[in-house]
Amino acid sequence: MKKWIAVMLCILSLSLTACNTVKGVGQDIQAGGEKLEQAAS
């Protein structure tokens, strides 16, 4: 039972980290697109 809880906590922490990373990449891409749009106009 304790092993199962430890595995679930590891999976949860990895998934939360991945979500934050993907969100950060999305924000970086959006900011880069806005800068490119401003430079083109």
C-alpha positions as CSV (number, residue, x, y, z in Angstrom):
1,M,0.0,0.0,0.0
2,K,2.8,2.5,0.9
3,K,4.6,1.6,-2.3
4,W,1.5,2.3,-4.4
5,I,1.0,5.7,-2.6
6,A,4.7,6.6,-3.3
7,V,4.3,5.7,-7.0
8,M,1.1,7.8,-7.3
9,L,2.8,10.8,-5.7
10,C,5.8,10.5,-8.1
11,I,3.4,10.3,-11.1
12,L,1.4,13.3,-9.8
13,S,4.5,15.4,-9.2
14,L,5.9,14.6,-12.6
15,S,2.7,15.4,-14.4
16,L,2.4,18.8,-12.6
17,T,6.0,19.6,-13.5
18,A,5.3,18.7,-17.1
19,C,2.2,20.9,-17.2
20,N,4.1,23.9,-15.9
21,T,6.9,23.3,-18.4
22,V,4.5,23.1,-21.3
23,K,2.6,26.2,-20.1
24,G,6.0,28.1,-19.9
25,V,6.9,27.0,-23.4
26,G,3.5,28.1,-24.7
27,Q,4.0,31.5,-23.1
28,D,7.5,31.9,-24.6
29,I,6.2,31.0,-28.1
30,Q,3.4,33.5,-27.7
31,A,5.7,36.2,-26.7
32,G,8.1,35.4,-29.6
33,G,5.2,35.6,-32.0
34,E,4.1,38.9,-30.7
35,K,7.6,40.4,-31.1
36,L,7.8,39.0,-34.6
37,E,4.4,40.5,-35.4
38,Q,5.5,43.9,-34.1
39,A,8.7,43.8,-36.1
40,A,6.8,43.0,-39.3
41,S,4.4,45.9,-38.9
